[in-house]
Amino acid sequence: MTIALYPGSFDPVTRGHMDIVERAASLFEQVIMAVAINPNKPKAFEAIERQRLVEQSVKHLPNVSVTHYEGLTVEFAKTCGATVMIRGLRAVSDFEYECAMSQMNRTLHPELQTVFLMAGLEYQFLSSRMAREVALLGGDVSKLVEPHVEAALKATCNRK
Ligand code: ADP
């Protein structure tokens, strides 16, 4: 059984992330979506909230589980028994960073294969940051995130 790890900040999870995980779930027996905790990088949503939102999003995918982790992604992949790491690639913006990251991860853990899935056409320019900014300015984010994420975005905007 191939276990694929899909790590990310998911701050918050967007329809672009969902497009990737749904496709990964059809390719691999088991997919673990893992929310990265990096105390040095402040996030809009706490890790527990980011994880809760992802959990709600993947309820319809029986072979996808959700967790969180701290530290090196490759070490976490070893802990989970994952042999594949999923990453999404948008237009040109992700290429350089993702290329460097996959080379570094390969050096650290040669048995872990990074598999890139191209972002869907409608999600090429969608990022969590973009969704947060549109929400903060009162724009319609329904095409960017799912309804429960939209509600969470509105709640954080009201707190600000
Ligand atoms: P990270 O901080 O690890 O980059 P993100 O939550 O921003 O966390 O992204 C996690 C993964 O999802 C990355 O591989 C990123 O390229 C991919 N991704 C982000 N947004 C999209 C999108 N709109 N379409 C496809 N993949 C995406």
Backbone and ligand atoms as CSV (ligand in chain L), in Angstrom:
chain,resi,resn,atom,element,x,y,z
A,1,MET,N,N,0.840,-1.198,0.000
A,1,MET,CA,C,0.000,0.000,0.000
A,1,MET,C,C,0.881,1.256,0.000
A,2,THR,N,N,0.608,2.165,-0.936
A,2,THR,CA,C,1.392,3.405,-0.998
A,2,THR,C,C,0.719,4.484,-0.158
A,3,ILE,N,N,1.503,5.019,0.768
A,3,ILE,CA,C,0.991,6.123,1.583
A,3,ILE,C,C,1.613,7.413,1.055
A,4,ALA,N,N,0.747,8.383,0.709
A,4,ALA,CA,C,1.218,9.669,0.194
A,4,ALA,C,C,0.948,10.752,1.224
A,5,LEU,N,N,1.972,11.552,1.468
A,5,LEU,CA,C,1.849,12.655,2.433
A,5,LEU,C,C,1.653,13.957,1.667
A,6,TYR,N,N,0.610,14.706,1.999
A,6,TYR,CA,C,0.406,16.032,1.389
A,6,TYR,C,C,0.571,17.078,2.491
A,7,PRO,N,N,1.781,17.630,2.636
A,7,PRO,CA,C,2.028,18.595,3.697
A,7,PRO,C,C,1.778,20.033,3.224
A,8,GLY,N,N,1.496,20.914,4.168
A,8,GLY,CA,C,1.326,22.320,3.791
A,8,GLY,C,C,0.916,23.157,4.981
A,9,SER,N,N,0.871,24.457,4.751
A,9,SER,CA,C,0.441,25.360,5.824
A,9,SER,C,C,-1.081,25.361,5.932
A,10,PHE,N,N,-1.761,25.279,4.799
A,10,PHE,CA,C,-3.232,25.281,4.751
A,10,PHE,C,C,-3.790,26.379,5.661
A,11,ASP,N,N,-3.428,27.619,5.348
A,11,ASP,CA,C,-3.726,28.768,6.234
A,11,ASP,C,C,-4.637,29.791,5.557
A,12,PRO,N,N,-5.871,29.466,5.212
A,12,PRO,CA,C,-6.579,28.211,5.405
A,12,PRO,C,C,-6.591,27.375,4.115
A,13,VAL,N,N,-7.208,26.174,4.236
A,13,VAL,CA,C,-7.334,25.283,3.081
A,13,VAL,C,C,-8.228,25.956,2.029
A,14,THR,N,N,-7.804,25.870,0.757
A,14,THR,CA,C,-8.559,26.503,-0.337
A,14,THR,C,C,-9.092,25.433,-1.293
A,15,ARG,N,N,-9.886,25.889,-2.255
A,15,ARG,CA,C,-10.387,24.955,-3.274
A,15,ARG,C,C,-9.224,24.420,-4.128
A,16,GLY,N,N,-8.135,25.175,-4.206
A,16,GLY,CA,C,-6.944,24.715,-4.936
A,16,GLY,C,C,-6.306,23.522,-4.241
A,17,HIS,N,N,-6.174,23.599,-2.904
A,17,HIS,CA,C,-5.649,22.463,-2.126
A,17,HIS,C,C,-6.569,21.249,-2.291
A,18,MET,N,N,-7.879,21.513,-2.268
A,18,MET,CA,C,-8.851,20.412,-2.357
A,18,MET,C,C,-8.772,19.701,-3.708
A,19,ASP,N,N,-8.565,20.489,-4.762
A,19,ASP,CA,C,-8.434,19.897,-6.091
A,19,ASP,C,C,-7.241,18.925,-6.107
A,20,ILE,N,N,-6.145,19.347,-5.462
A,20,ILE,CA,C,-4.942,18.496,-5.421
A,20,ILE,C,C,-5.202,17.231,-4.596
A,21,VAL,N,N,-5.788,17.381,-3.405
A,21,VAL,CA,C,-5.949,16.200,-2.530
A,21,VAL,C,C,-6.976,15.224,-3.111
A,22,GLU,N,N,-7.988,15.740,-3.787
A,22,GLU,CA,C,-8.979,14.833,-4.398
A,22,GLU,C,C,-8.323,13.999,-5.502
A,23,ARG,N,N,-7.466,14.647,-6.282
A,23,ARG,CA,C,-6.780,13.901,-7.337
A,23,ARG,C,C,-5.769,12.923,-6.737
A,24,ALA,N,N,-5.077,13.338,-5.682
A,24,ALA,CA,C,-4.105,12.439,-5.028
A,24,ALA,C,C,-4.829,11.217,-4.449
A,25,ALA,N,N,-6.026,11.447,-3.908
A,25,ALA,CA,C,-6.790,10.350,-3.300
A,25,ALA,C,C,-7.226,9.319,-4.340
A,26,SER,N,N,-7.312,9.753,-5.589
A,26,SER,CA,C,-7.681,8.782,-6.628
A,26,SER,C,C,-6.442,8.049,-7.165
A,27,LEU,N,N,-5.263,8.560,-6.839
A,27,LEU,CA,C,-4.025,7.945,-7.329
A,27,LEU,C,C,-3.388,6.993,-6.314
A,28,PHE,N,N,-3.546,7.314,-5.007
A,28,PHE,CA,C,-2.856,6.544,-3.964
A,28,PHE,C,C,-3.857,5.941,-2.974
A,29,GLU,N,N,-3.459,4.776,-2.412
A,29,GLU,CA,C,-4.362,4.066,-1.498
A,29,GLU,C,C,-4.690,4.902,-0.268
A,30,GLN,N,N,-3.653,5.568,0.252
A,30,GLN,CA,C,-3.869,6.371,1.458
A,30,GLN,C,C,-3.155,7.717,1.330
A,31,VAL,N,N,-3.853,8.777,1.685
A,31,VAL,CA,C,-3.255,10.117,1.644
A,31,VAL,C,C,-3.374,10.737,3.038
A,32,ILE,N,N,-2.253,11.290,3.501
A,32,ILE,CA,C,-2.272,11.985,4.795
A,32,ILE,C,C,-2.051,13.464,4.518
A,33,MET,N,N,-3.030,14.274,4.863
A,33,MET,CA,C,-2.873,15.722,4.735
A,33,MET,C,C,-2.319,16.208,6.065
A,34,ALA,N,N,-1.161,16.830,6.048
A,34,ALA,CA,C,-0.514,17.195,7.310
A,34,ALA,C,C,-0.277,18.703,7.386
A,35,VAL,N,N,-0.833,19.283,8.426
A,35,VAL,CA,C,-0.719,20.723,8.666
A,35,VAL,C,C,0.629,20.992,9.343
A,36,ALA,N,N,1.451,21.807,8.701
A,36,ALA,CA,C,2.779,22.096,9.243
A,36,ALA,C,C,2.694,23.164,10.327
A,37,ILE,N,N,3.363,22.876,11.434
A,37,ILE,CA,C,3.443,23.862,12.518
A,37,ILE,C,C,4.856,24.401,12.527
A,38,ASN,N,N,4.974,25.701,12.296
A,38,ASN,CA,C,6.297,26.327,12.336
A,38,ASN,C,C,6.208,27.545,13.252
A,39,PRO,N,N,6.697,27.382,14.496
A,39,PRO,CA,C,6.549,28.473,15.466
A,39,PRO,C,C,7.233,29.766,15.009
A,40,ASN,N,N,8.183,29.666,14.070
A,40,ASN,CA,C,8.881,30.878,13.603
A,40,ASN,C,C,8.117,31.618,12.511
A,41,LYS,N,N,7.078,30.966,11.949
A,41,LYS,CA,C,6.311,31.610,10.870
A,41,LYS,C,C,4.903,31.876,11.364
A,42,PRO,N,N,4.587,33.125,11.701
A,42,PRO,CA,C,3.236,33.395,12.199
A,42,PRO,C,C,2.182,33.122,11.129
A,43,LYS,N,N,1.065,32.557,11.537
A,43,LYS,CA,C,-0.010,32.203,10.605
A,43,LYS,C,C,-1.290,32.935,10.981
A,44,ALA,N,N,-2.190,33.072,10.016
A,44,ALA,CA,C,-3.468,33.731,10.276
A,44,ALA,C,C,-4.328,32.870,11.192
A,45,PHE,N,N,-4.274,31.538,10.986
A,45,PHE,CA,C,-5.060,30.611,11.807
A,45,PHE,C,C,-4.108,29.749,12.628
A,46,GLU,N,N,-4.506,29.474,13.873
A,46,GLU,CA,C,-3.746,28.549,14.712
A,46,GLU,C,C,-3.750,27.169,14.042
A,47,ALA,N,N,-2.733,26.357,14.336
A,47,ALA,CA,C,-2.631,25.037,13.705
A,47,ALA,C,C,-3.867,24.180,13.957
A,48,ILE,N,N,-4.404,24.249,15.168
A,48,ILE,CA,C,-5.565,23.414,15.513
A,48,ILE,C,C,-6.774,23.790,14.650
A,49,GLU,N,N,-6.912,25.087,14.390
A,49,GLU,CA,C,-8.021,25.578,13.555
A,49,GLU,C,C,-7.786,25.193,12.094
A,50,ARG,N,N,-6.548,25.308,11.633
A,50,ARG,CA,C,-6.226,24.922,10.244
A,50,ARG,C,C,-6.539,23.440,10.050
A,51,GLN,N,N,-6.166,22.644,11.053
A,51,GLN,CA,C,-6.434,21.195,10.961
A,51,GLN,C,C,-7.940,20.920,10.964
A,52,ARG,N,N,-8.681,21.622,11.814
A,52,ARG,CA,C,-10.133,21.416,11.909
A,52,ARG,C,C,-10.804,21.727,10.567
A,53,LEU,N,N,-10.362,22.795,9.937
A,53,LEU,CA,C,-10.951,23.188,8.646
A,53,LEU,C,C,-10.642,22.136,7.571
A,54,VAL,N,N,-9.403,21.623,7.579
A,54,VAL,CA,C,-9.041,20.588,6.599
A,54,VAL,C,C,-9.879,19.330,6.859
A,55,GLU,N,N,-10.025,18.970,8.142
A,55,GLU,CA,C,-10.809,17.759,8.487
A,55,GLU,C,C,-12.221,17.854,7.935
A,56,GLN,N,N,-12.811,19.029,8.060
A,56,GLN,CA,C,-14.181,19.212,7.547
A,56,GLN,C,C,-14.218,19.089,6.024
A,57,SER,N,N,-13.154,19.558,5.373
A,57,SER,CA,C,-13.102,19.551,3.908
A,57,SER,C,C,-12.956,18.154,3.321
A,58,VAL,N,N,-12.280,17.267,4.043
A,58,VAL,CA,C,-11.969,15.957,3.440
A,58,VAL,C,C,-12.895,14.830,3.931
A,59,LYS,N,N,-13.973,15.215,4.615
A,59,LYS,CA,C,-14.905,14.217,5.180
A,59,LYS,C,C,-15.406,13.226,4.122
A,60,HIS,N,N,-15.534,13.687,2.881
A,60,HIS,CA,C,-16.080,12.832,1.818
A,60,HIS,C,C,-15.015,11.931,1.191
A,61,LEU,N,N,-13.768,12.020,1.668
A,61,LEU,CA,C,-12.690,11.219,1.072
A,61,LEU,C,C,-12.242,10.151,2.073
A,62,PRO,N,N,-12.736,8.912,1.928
A,62,PRO,CA,C,-12.468,7.894,2.959
A,62,PRO,C,C,-11.002,7.509,3.110
A,63,ASN,N,N,-10.197,7.694,2.076
A,63,ASN,CA,C,-8.783,7.300,2.195
A,63,ASN,C,C,-7.857,8.480,2.516
A,64,VAL,N,N,-8.458,9.585,2.987
A,64,VAL,CA,C,-7.627,10.745,3.377
A,64,VAL,C,C,-7.763,10.982,4.878
A,65,SER,N,N,-6.635,11.059,5.564
A,65,SER,CA,C,-6.665,11.406,6.987
A,65,SER,C,C,-5.921,12.720,7.180
A,66,VAL,N,N,-6.145,13.336,8.330
A,66,VAL,CA,C,-5.571,14.666,8.577
A,66,VAL,C,C,-4.817,14.652,9.892
A,67,THR,N,N,-3.665,15.302,9.888
A,67,THR,CA,C,-2.893,15.410,11.125
A,67,THR,C,C,-2.067,16.695,11.079
A,68,HIS,N,N,-1.190,16.878,12.051
A,68,HIS,CA,C,-0.281,18.026,12.030
A,68,HIS,C,C,1.104,17.537,12.447
A,69,TYR,N,N,2.106,18.342,12.150
A,69,TYR,CA,C,3.457,17.942,12.534
A,69,TYR,C,C,4.339,19.170,12.693
A,70,GLU,N,N,5.432,18.965,13.401
A,70,GLU,CA,C,6.407,20.025,13.601
A,70,GLU,C,C,7.752,19.483,13.157
A,71,GLY,N,N,8.612,20.306,12.630
A,71,GLY,CA,C,9.950,19.839,12.258
A,71,GLY,C,C,10.037,19.488,10.788
A,72,LEU,N,N,11.052,18.703,10.449
A,72,LEU,CA,C,11.326,18.384,9.041
A,72,LEU,C,C,10.231,17.493,8.450
A,73,THR,N,N,9.767,17.880,7.281
A,73,THR,CA,C,8.708,17.100,6.629
A,73,THR,C,C,9.190,15.687,6.304
A,74,VAL,N,N,10.450,15.559,5.878
A,74,VAL,CA,C,10.954,14.219,5.525
A,74,VAL,C,C,10.979,13.286,6.746
A,75,GLU,N,N,11.271,13.846,7.912
A,75,GLU,CA,C,11.275,13.019,9.131
A,75,GLU,C,C,9.853,12.572,9.455
A,76,PHE,N,N,8.913,13.499,9.244
A,76,PHE,CA,C,7.525,13.145,9.515
A,76,PHE,C,C,7.053,12.078,8.522
A,77,ALA,N,N,7.502,12.195,7.270
A,77,ALA,CA,C,7.134,11.202,6.253
A,77,ALA,C,C,7.602,9.811,6.686
A,78,LYS,N,N,8.815,9.746,7.253
A,78,LYS,CA,C,9.344,8.444,7.732
A,78,LYS,C,C,8.445,7.901,8.837
A,79,THR,N,N,8.058,8.778,9.765
A,79,THR,CA,C,7.206,8.363,10.889
A,79,THR,C,C,5.887,7.778,10.391
A,80,CYS,N,N,5.339,8.387,9.328
A,80,CYS,CA,C,4.026,7.923,8.806
A,80,CYS,C,C,4.161,6.725,7.887
A,81,GLY,N,N,5.363,6.403,7.469
A,81,GLY,CA,C,5.541,5.330,6.487
A,81,GLY,C,C,5.191,5.771,5.077
A,82,ALA,N,N,5.209,7.088,4.840
A,82,ALA,CA,C,4.889,7.602,3.495
A,82,ALA,C,C,6.099,7.445,2.576
A,83,THR,N,N,5.839,7.013,1.353
A,83,THR,CA,C,6.926,6.891,0.371
A,83,THR,C,C,6.772,7.911,-0.749
A,84,VAL,N,N,5.646,8.646,-0.703
A,84,VAL,CA,C,5.383,9.677,-1.712
A,84,VAL,C,C,5.012,10.964,-0.997
A,85,MET,N,N,5.514,12.079,-1.533
A,85,MET,CA,C,5.075,13.378,-1.019
A,85,MET,C,C,4.404,14.118,-2.168
A,86,ILE,N,N,3.202,14.610,-1.902
A,86,ILE,CA,C,2.436,15.336,-2.921
A,86,ILE,C,C,2.686,16.832,-2.762
A,87,ARG,N,N,2.902,17.507,-3.882
A,87,ARG,CA,C,2.941,18.971,-3.869
A,87,ARG,C,C,2.159,19.473,-5.082
A,88,GLY,N,N,1.560,20.643,-4.932
A,88,GLY,CA,C,0.819,21.244,-6.042
A,88,GLY,C,C,1.705,22.270,-6.733
A,89,LEU,N,N,1.571,22.386,-8.031
A,89,LEU,CA,C,2.375,23.370,-8.789
A,89,LEU,C,C,1.461,24.330,-9.518
A,90,ARG,N,N,1.578,25.615,-9.182
A,90,ARG,CA,C,0.808,26.642,-9.892
A,90,ARG,C,C,1.697,27.350,-10.898
A,91,ALA,N,N,1.185,27.578,-12.095
A,91,ALA,CA,C,1.860,28.339,-13.155
A,91,ALA,C,C,3.379,28.316,-12.975
A,92,VAL,N,N,4.018,29.488,-12.996
A,92,VAL,CA,C,5.473,29.507,-12.819
A,92,VAL,C,C,5.851,29.826,-11.380
A,93,SER,N,N,4.908,30.384,-10.625
A,93,SER,CA,C,5.247,30.920,-9.301
A,93,SER,C,C,5.839,29.886,-8.344
A,94,ASP,N,N,5.375,28.646,-8.400
A,94,ASP,CA,C,5.838,27.640,-7.438
A,94,ASP,C,C,7.117,26.938,-7.869
A,95,PHE,N,N,7.456,27.035,-9.147
A,95,PHE,CA,C,8.459,26.121,-9.698
A,95,PHE,C,C,9.815,26.170,-8.984
A,96,GLU,N,N,10.373,27.371,-8.848
A,96,GLU,CA,C,11.730,27.481,-8.318
A,96,GLU,C,C,11.807,26.975,-6.869
A,97,TYR,N,N,10.844,27.421,-6.060
A,97,TYR,CA,C,10.829,27.028,-4.651
A,97,TYR,C,C,10.616,25.517,-4.512
A,98,GLU,N,N,9.633,24.998,-5.247
A,98,GLU,CA,C,9.302,23.575,-5.135
A,98,GLU,C,C,10.447,22.697,-5.650
A,99,CYS,N,N,11.130,23.187,-6.694
A,99,CYS,CA,C,12.263,22.462,-7.260
A,99,CYS,C,C,13.383,22.355,-6.215
A,100,ALA,N,N,13.711,23.489,-5.592
A,100,ALA,CA,C,14.769,23.511,-4.577
A,100,ALA,C,C,14.384,22.621,-3.401
A,101,MET,N,N,13.129,22.716,-2.980
A,101,MET,CA,C,12.650,21.939,-1.831
A,101,MET,C,C,12.704,20.442,-2.121
A,102,SER,N,N,12.294,20.055,-3.338
A,102,SER,CA,C,12.281,18.616,-3.634
A,102,SER,C,C,13.706,18.069,-3.738
A,103,GLN,N,N,14.642,18.895,-4.248
A,103,GLN,CA,C,16.040,18.452,-4.306
A,103,GLN,C,C,16.598,18.262,-2.899
A,104,MET,N,N,16.284,19.237,-2.023
A,104,MET,CA,C,16.770,19.159,-0.641
A,104,MET,C,C,16.178,17.943,0.067
A,105,ASN,N,N,14.878,17.738,-0.127
A,105,ASN,CA,C,14.220,16.595,0.512
A,105,ASN,C,C,14.788,15.272,0.002
A,106,ARG,N,N,15.141,15.267,-1.271
A,106,ARG,CA,C,15.711,14.051,-1.860
A,106,ARG,C,C,17.081,13.746,-1.262
A,107,THR,N,N,17.833,14.834,-0.994
A,107,THR,CA,C,19.147,14.658,-0.360
A,107,THR,C,C,18.972,14.090,1.050
A,108,LEU,N,N,17.970,14.620,1.752
A,108,LEU,CA,C,17.750,14.203,3.140
A,108,LEU,C,C,17.123,12.815,3.243
A,109,HIS,N,N,16.292,12.461,2.256
A,109,HIS,CA,C,15.533,11.197,2.337
A,109,HIS,C,C,15.308,10.670,0.903
A,110,PRO,N,N,16.340,9.997,0.334
A,110,PRO,CA,C,16.286,9.604,-1.086
A,110,PRO,C,C,15.134,8.670,-1.444
A,111,GLU,N,N,14.583,7.953,-0.458
A,111,GLU,CA,C,13.502,6.992,-0.791
A,111,GLU,C,C,12.146,7.676,-0.944
A,112,LEU,N,N,12.061,8.921,-0.543
A,112,LEU,CA,C,10.776,9.631,-0.635
A,112,LEU,C,C,10.675,10.326,-1.998
A,113,GLN,N,N,9.652,9.954,-2.773
A,113,GLN,CA,C,9.480,10.560,-4.093
A,113,GLN,C,C,8.493,11.714,-4.004
A,114,THR,N,N,8.903,12.886,-4.498
A,114,THR,CA,C,7.951,13.999,-4.561
A,114,THR,C,C,7.178,13.890,-5.864
A,115,VAL,N,N,5.856,13.889,-5.754
A,115,VAL,CA,C,5.000,13.841,-6.948
A,115,VAL,C,C,4.284,15.181,-7.054
A,116,PHE,N,N,4.470,15.842,-8.195
A,116,PHE,CA,C,3.838,17.149,-8.405
A,116,PHE,C,C,2.575,16.982,-9.213
A,117,LEU,N,N,1.510,17.611,-8.739
A,117,LEU,CA,C,0.268,17.653,-9.516
A,117,LEU,C,C,0.055,19.103,-9.938
A,118,MET,N,N,-0.209,19.310,-11.219
A,118,MET,CA,C,-0.415,20.679,-11.704
A,118,MET,C,C,-1.739,21.210,-11.161
A,119,ALA,N,N,-1.717,22.446,-10.713
A,119,ALA,CA,C,-2.949,23.083,-10.217
A,119,ALA,C,C,-3.980,23.137,-11.336
A,120,GLY,N,N,-5.244,23.001,-10.977
A,120,GLY,CA,C,-6.328,23.138,-11.948
A,120,GLY,C,C,-6.296,24.544,-12.541
A,121,LEU,N,N,-6.758,24.659,-13.759
A,121,LEU,CA,C,-6.711,25.946,-14.470
A,121,LEU,C,C,-7.337,27.082,-13.658
A,122,GLU,N,N,-8.482,26.777,-13.040
A,122,GLU,CA,C,-9.198,27.834,-12.304
A,122,GLU,C,C,-8.535,28.179,-10.975
A,123,TYR,N,N,-7.532,27.360,-10.556
A,123,TYR,CA,C,-6.887,27.607,-9.258
A,123,TYR,C,C,-5.429,28.038,-9.394
A,124,GLN,N,N,-5.000,28.301,-10.621
A,124,GLN,CA,C,-3.592,28.642,-10.878
A,124,GLN,C,C,-3.117,29.846,-10.065
A,125,PHE,N,N,-4.003,30.789,-9.840
A,125,PHE,CA,C,-3.579,32.015,-9.152
A,125,PHE,C,C,-4.211,32.145,-7.771
A,126,LEU,N,N,-4.643,31.012,-7.246
A,126,LEU,CA,C,-5.281,31.017,-5.924
A,126,LEU,C,C,-4.288,30.583,-4.853
A,127,SER,N,N,-4.190,31.389,-3.811
A,127,SER,CA,C,-3.362,31.027,-2.658
A,127,SER,C,C,-4.162,31.326,-1.389
A,128,SER,N,N,-3.735,30.738,-0.278
A,128,SER,CA,C,-4.401,31.020,1.001
A,128,SER,C,C,-4.318,32.514,1.299
A,129,ARG,N,N,-3.178,33.085,0.986
A,129,ARG,CA,C,-2.969,34.508,1.265
A,129,ARG,C,C,-3.949,35.370,0.477
A,130,MET,N,N,-4.134,35.007,-0.799
A,130,MET,CA,C,-5.062,35.737,-1.651
A,130,MET,C,C,-6.481,35.661,-1.069
A,131,ALA,N,N,-6.880,34.461,-0.656
A,131,ALA,CA,C,-8.220,34.269,-0.083
A,131,ALA,C,C,-8.373,35.125,1.183
A,132,ARG,N,N,-7.320,35.158,2.015
A,132,ARG,CA,C,-7.386,35.961,3.254
A,132,ARG,C,C,-7.525,37.432,2.937
A,133,GLU,N,N,-6.765,37.894,1.935
A,133,GLU,CA,C,-6.792,39.316,1.608
A,133,GLU,C,C,-8.146,39.733,1.040
A,134,VAL,N,N,-8.707,38.885,0.159
A,134,VAL,CA,C,-10.017,39.199,-0.419
A,134,VAL,C,C,-11.067,39.252,0.701
A,135,ALA,N,N,-10.991,38.264,1.628
A,135,ALA,CA,C,-11.955,38.215,2.737
A,135,ALA,C,C,-11.828,39.453,3.622
A,136,LEU,N,N,-10.596,39.846,3.891
A,136,LEU,CA,C,-10.353,41.005,4.752
A,136,LEU,C,C,-10.951,42.274,4.154
A,137,LEU,N,N,-10.942,42.355,2.820
A,137,LEU,CA,C,-11.472,43.550,2.145
A,137,LEU,C,C,-12.962,43.414,1.829
A,138,GLY,N,N,-13.563,42.343,2.353
A,138,GLY,CA,C,-15.012,42.175,2.210
A,138,GLY,C,C,-15.451,41.589,0.883
A,139,GLY,N,N,-14.522,41.021,0.135
A,139,GLY,CA,C,-14.862,40.442,-1.174
A,139,GLY,C,C,-15.485,39.056,-1.054
A,140,ASP,N,N,-16.021,38.574,-2.179
A,140,ASP,CA,C,-16.672,37.264,-2.225
A,140,ASP,C,C,-15.607,36.177,-2.412
A,141,VAL,N,N,-15.473,35.304,-1.422
A,141,VAL,CA,C,-14.451,34.257,-1.512
A,141,VAL,C,C,-15.063,32.883,-1.800
A,142,SER,N,N,-16.335,32.853,-2.168
A,142,SER,CA,C,-17.010,31.555,-2.325
A,142,SER,C,C,-16.403,30.693,-3.431
A,143,LYS,N,N,-15.776,31.316,-4.410
A,143,LYS,CA,C,-15.144,30.515,-5.467
A,143,LYS,C,C,-13.729,30.077,-5.063
A,144,LEU,N,N,-13.224,30.652,-3.976
A,144,LEU,CA,C,-11.844,30.392,-3.553
A,144,LEU,C,C,-11.758,29.336,-2.448
A,145,VAL,N,N,-12.748,29.361,-1.559
A,145,VAL,CA,C,-12.739,28.433,-0.415
A,145,VAL,C,C,-14.136,27.848,-0.214
A,146,GLU,N,N,-14.214,26.754,0.549
A,146,GLU,CA,C,-15.504,26.130,0.821
A,146,GLU,C,C,-16.250,26.945,1.897
A,147,PRO,N,N,-17.595,26.720,1.979
A,147,PRO,CA,C,-18.398,27.554,2.883
A,147,PRO,C,C,-17.917,27.589,4.340
A,148,HIS,N,N,-17.484,26.452,4.895
A,148,HIS,CA,C,-17.058,26.476,6.305
A,148,HIS,C,C,-15.768,27.281,6.478
A,149,VAL,N,N,-14.939,27.313,5.428
A,149,VAL,CA,C,-13.697,28.106,5.493
A,149,VAL,C,C,-14.048,29.597,5.345
A,150,GLU,N,N,-15.029,29.851,4.476
A,150,GLU,CA,C,-15.498,31.238,4.296
A,150,GLU,C,C,-15.994,31.785,5.648
A,151,ALA,N,N,-16.749,30.949,6.362
A,151,ALA,CA,C,-17.275,31.374,7.670
A,151,ALA,C,C,-16.118,31.655,8.637
A,152,ALA,N,N,-15.105,30.805,8.616
A,152,ALA,CA,C,-13.959,30.996,9.521
A,152,ALA,C,C,-13.190,32.265,9.148
A,153,LEU,N,N,-13.073,32.524,7.844
A,153,LEU,CA,C,-12.374,33.741,7.394
A,153,LEU,C,C,-13.133,34.979,7.861
A,154,LYS,N,N,-14.460,34.922,7.709
A,154,LYS,CA,C,-15.287,36.073,8.132
A,154,LYS,C,C,-15.143,36.303,9.624
A,155,ALA,N,N,-15.115,35.201,10.388
A,155,ALA,CA,C,-14.995,35.322,11.844
A,155,ALA,C,C,-13.661,35.966,12.229
A,156,THR,N,N,-12.569,35.594,11.541
A,156,THR,CA,C,-11.270,36.208,11.893
A,156,THR,C,C,-11.261,37.675,11.478
A,157,CYS,N,N,-11.909,37.989,10.339
A,157,CYS,CA,C,-11.939,39.388,9.896
A,157,CYS,C,C,-12.702,40.239,10.909
A,158,ASN,N,N,-13.791,39.663,11.464
A,158,ASN,CA,C,-14.585,40.422,12.444
A,158,ASN,C,C,-13.813,40.675,13.733
A,159,ARG,N,N,-12.886,39.750,14.020
A,159,ARG,CA,C,-12.072,39.900,15.242
A,159,ARG,C,C,-11.040,41.012,15.083
A,160,LYS,N,N,-10.704,41.350,13.812
A,160,LYS,CA,C,-9.635,42.345,13.569
A,160,LYS,C,C,-10.162,43.778,13.626
L,1,ADP,P1,P,3.390,25.669,2.093
L,1,ADP,O1,O,3.677,26.685,3.157
L,1,ADP,O2,O,3.920,24.298,2.406
L,1,ADP,O3,O,3.731,26.099,0.689
L,1,ADP,P2,P,0.604,25.926,1.287
L,1,ADP,O4,O,-0.621,25.655,2.089
L,1,ADP,O5,O,0.790,27.299,0.750
L,1,ADP,O6,O,1.795,25.475,2.211
L,1,ADP,O7,O,0.659,24.924,0.050
L,1,ADP,C1,C,0.704,23.529,0.238
L,1,ADP,C2,C,0.871,22.876,-1.117
L,1,ADP,O8,O,-0.305,23.111,-1.903
L,1,ADP,C3,C,2.037,23.405,-1.958
L,1,ADP,O9,O,2.566,22.345,-2.724
L,1,ADP,C4,C,1.390,24.427,-2.863
L,1,ADP,O10,O,2.115,24.600,-4.054
L,1,ADP,C5,C,0.054,23.746,-3.119
L,1,ADP,N1,N,-0.975,24.724,-3.464
L,1,ADP,C6,C,-1.298,25.865,-2.832
L,1,ADP,N2,N,-2.297,26.504,-3.462
L,1,ADP,C7,C,-2.623,25.745,-4.550
L,1,ADP,C8,C,-3.540,25.883,-5.629
L,1,ADP,N3,N,-4.303,26.941,-5.765
L,1,ADP,N4,N,-3.601,24.884,-6.539
L,1,ADP,C9,C,-2.775,23.817,-6.436
L,1,ADP,N5,N,-1.855,23.645,-5.468
L,1,ADP,C10,C,-1.776,24.596,-4.521
